[in-house]
């Protein structure tokens, strides 16, 4: 469909909807076939429906870093009968060493 035809029918449909008239009455007053009016209304509605089904991806970048765990409660790691409590700001190397040692027991 040519772009100018699309604009023409888009404007006609907008005018019809804004008029508050039935399709038949509006078409009669504007010397347009009611069948063509309904055809283009259905055509454009199908196109919009198809567009809404397609996935659209956008990127969202937060202004500030997101803090994942604001809880003051420690994380508890349980390995058999040993409980390790990990608080925020823990040393990762130390934690890995402890887990490695316990897994060998």
C-alpha positions in Angstrom: 0.0 0.0 0.0 1.3 3.4 -0.9 2.1 5.7 1.9 -0.3 8.4 0.7 -3.1 5.9 0.5 -2.4 4.7 4.0 -2.5 8.3 5.3 -5.7 9.0 3.4 -7.5 6.0 4.9 -6.0 6.6 8.3 -7.5 10.1 8.2 -10.8 8.9 6.9 -11.0 6.3 9.7 -10.1 8.9 12.3 -12.8 11.3 10.9 -15.4 8.5 10.9 -14.6 7.6 14.6 -14.7 11.2 15.7 -18.0 11.8 13.9 -20.0 9.4 16.1 -21.9 8.3 13.0 -22.4 4.8 12.0 -20.2 3.5 9.2 -23.1 3.5 6.7 -24.2 7.1 7.6 -20.6 8.4 7.5 -19.8 6.7 4.2 -23.0 8.1 2.6 -22.2 11.6 3.8 -18.6 11.3 2.5 -19.4 9.6 -0.8 -17.2 6.6 0.1 -18.2 2.9 -0.1 -19.0 1.5 3.3 -17.4 -1.7 2.2 -14.1 0.0 1.6 -14.3 1.8 4.9 -14.9 -1.4 6.8 -12.2 -3.2 4.8 -9.6 -0.6 5.8 -10.7 -0.5 9.4 -10.3 -4.3 9.6 -7.0 -4.2 7.7 -5.5 -1.6 10.0 -6.8 -3.4 13.2 -5.2 -6.7 12.0 -1.9 -4.9 11.4 -2.0 -3.4 14.9 -2.9 -6.7 16.5 0.0 -8.4 14.6 2.5 -5.7 15.7 1.4 -6.1 19.4 2.2 -9.8 19.2 5.8 -9.2 18.1 8.4 -9.0 20.9 10.0 -5.6 21.4 13.1 -5.3 23.5 14.5 -2.2 25.1 17.4 -1.6 27.4 16.9 -0.2 30.8 19.9 1.2 32.7 19.3 2.2 36.3 20.6 5.6 37.4 21.9 4.2 40.6 23.3 0.7 41.2 20.7 -1.7 42.5 21.4 -3.2 45.9 20.2 -6.7 45.8 20.1 -7.6 49.5 19.3 -4.8 51.9 18.5 -7.2 54.6 20.6 -7.0 57.8 19.9 -10.7 58.5 22.9 -12.9 57.7 22.8 -15.6 55.1 23.0 -19.1 56.6 24.9 -21.8 54.7 24.3 -25.2 56.2 26.6 -28.2 55.3 25.5 -31.3 57.2 25.7 -30.2 60.9 27.8 -27.0 60.3 26.1 -23.6 60.0 28.0 -20.7 58.5 26.5 -17.2 58.8 27.6 -14.8 56.2 26.9 -11.1 56.7 27.2 -8.2 54.2 30.7 -7.2 53.5 32.2 -10.7 54.0 35.5 -11.6 52.5 34.9 -13.9 49.4 38.3 -15.5 49.6 37.9 -16.5 53.2 34.4 -17.8 52.5 35.6 -20.0 49.6 38.4 -21.3 51.8 36.0 -22.3 54.5 33.7 -24.0 52.0 36.6 -25.9 50.5 37.8 -27.1 53.9 34.4 -28.2 54.9 33.7 -30.1 51.7 36.8 -32.2 52.3 35.6 -33.3 55.7 
